[in-house]
Amino acid sequence: MNKIGMNKKSYYKIVSVIFAIITALHLLRAVNGWEATLAGVSVPLWISWAAVLIAGYLSVRGWQFAKKN
């Protein structure tokens, strides 16, 4: 355990949940075609599709690491 009392397994689970939430939100945006503007610039939908793949992968890998540790 580290100074804040969290072991690796807990860390990986928390990070996996965060990435799963990010994946779900980007998937909702991509499927529904919601517009997003960041600093006055329109963000294309393909960025959300890429984020679904990347964040989904990180979420799955986090769960795998949590099971392993």
C-alpha positions in Angstrom: 0.0 0.0 0.0 1.1 3.5 -0.7 0.7 6.6 1.5 -3.0 7.1 0.7 -3.9 3.5 1.5 -4.6 2.3 -2.0 -3.3 -0.9 -3.5 -2.7 -1.6 -7.2 -5.9 -3.6 -7.5 -8.1 -0.8 -6.2 -6.2 1.7 -8.4 -6.8 -0.3 -11.5 -10.5 -0.8 -10.7 -11.1 3.0 -10.1 -9.2 3.9 -13.3 -11.1 1.3 -15.3 -14.5 2.7 -14.1 -13.4 6.2 -15.0 -12.4 5.1 -18.5 -15.6 3.1 -18.9 -17.6 6.3 -18.1 -15.5 8.2 -20.6 -16.2 5.5 -23.2 -19.9 5.6 -22.5 -20.1 9.3 -22.8 -18.2 9.4 -26.1 -20.3 6.6 -27.5 -23.5 8.5 -26.6 -22.1 11.6 -28.3 -21.1 9.6 -31.4 -24.3 7.6 -31.8 -26.6 10.6 -31.1 -24.5 13.0 -33.2 -24.3 15.6 -30.4 -22.2 18.6 -31.3 -19.2 19.5 -29.1 -17.4 22.8 -29.1 -14.1 23.3 -27.4 -12.6 26.8 -27.2 -14.9 27.9 -30.0 -13.8 25.0 -32.3 -16.3 22.4 -33.4 -15.0 18.9 -32.5 -15.6 16.3 -35.2 -17.5 13.1 -34.4 -14.6 10.9 -35.5 -12.7 12.1 -32.4 -15.4 10.5 -30.2 -15.2 7.3 -32.2 -11.4 7.2 -31.6 -12.0 8.0 -27.9 -14.4 5.1 -27.7 -11.8 2.7 -29.0 -8.9 4.1 -26.9 -10.8 4.6 -23.6 -12.6 1.3 -24.0 -9.3 -0.5 -24.5 -7.8 1.2 -21.4 -10.9 0.3 -19.4 -10.6 -3.4 -20.4 -6.9 -3.5 -19.8 -7.4 -1.9 -16.3 -9.8 -4.7 -15.4 -7.4 -7.3 -16.6 -4.6 -5.8 -14.5 -6.9 -5.7 -11.5 -7.7 -9.4 -11.9 -4.1 -10.2 -12.3 -2.8 -8.3 -9.2 
